[in-house]
């Protein structure tokens, strides 16, 4: 179970903490709110796309960070009336805005990068899906290590991991079962 805590914390916890902060903490200015909203939404989109745990806990859970971010943006927007456009000209306020802005720009770059990496490269061979019945998801595949850990190994750089999903949207009964028969794709 401890193997699940860090990925769960990053994939679900981080976006939900950012959503809660956006929803309930007072923003000093419209610019601060906009940067915080973009950061919150960007992290949610990133985790939706590359979250390492969706096949472990159920792929339906990947919509939770997106829903949390959307709710936080809508909820927090109600309190913007009367806020100045720019933050106060105090060094600490400007430093906080600058740090959030730089972080939001980095997250935006990461989201664009995974989108570009998910596109088929020029000259890609179009193959038919090798499995017939069932529900499947690709958990590792794409042109960047964020989408595909195999990418870092030249001999595996275009490998794709396909897992079958059960009725709960999980790849197996249990998080990391030792019995092969517990995996939906087995047999």
Order of alpha helices (4+ residues) and beta strands (2+ residues): alpha-alpha-alpha-alpha-alpha-alpha-beta-beta
